[in-house]
Amino acid sequence: MILTARVRNFAGQPIAGRAVSLELNGRTLQTRVVELPASGVTPVVFDAPPPARLQTTGGRVRASGSS
């Protein structure tokens, strides 16, 4: 299952090396390190395994804290 998140940088300065993680059902499945342009948006693609059963799955994409 391919998931794409759009991560926005509201700051006027670019951000280098920001970790963005995909969490499903409380577990971190993948982390990508991205470059965020000043006042811009960066797509982050995750290749996640499909859930074992068809059920409601809680998910979150989380960016690391500011430097």
N, C-alpha and C positions, 0 to 999 in steps of 0.2 A: 504494500500500500504506500503510495507516494503522497506525502503531505507537504504543502508549501505554506509557510508563514511569511507575512510581510512585516518587517521590523522597521520602525520609523525612528529617526534621530531628529528630535525637535531642537537640538542645540545648533548654534551657528558654526560650530567647529566639527570636523570629522572625528570619528572615533575608530581607532585601530584595535584589532584583536579582541573584539567583544565576543564572549562565549554566549551562545544561544542553545538552550536545551529543550528537547521534547520529552515530556513526562506523560505516561499513560498509566492510569490506575495507581498513582503515587510512586511509580518507578521511573527513573531517568533512563530512557532508551538510547538516546543519541545526543551528542553535543557537537555543534559546528562552531567554528571561529570565523567571524565575519568582519569586514570593514564597512563602517557606516558613513556615508557621505554627509557633509554638513546639510542640515535641513532636508534630508532625503530619506528614501525608502529603499531597503534591500530585501529581495526575496531570499528566503532560507529554505532549502529543500531537504526533507528528511525521508529516508526510505525505511518505513516502519513495518514490522511484521503485522499481519492482520490479527485481530483478536481471535483467541482459540474458539470462542463460541460467539454467536450473534447475540449480543446483549448491549446494554448501555455501558459505554466506556467513558470514564472521566479523563480528560486530557488537558494539557496546558503547555504552552511554549513560554519559556522563561529566559530573559536576558540577564546576564550577570550585572551586578551593581555598578554604579558609576565610579570612575577612577578619580 
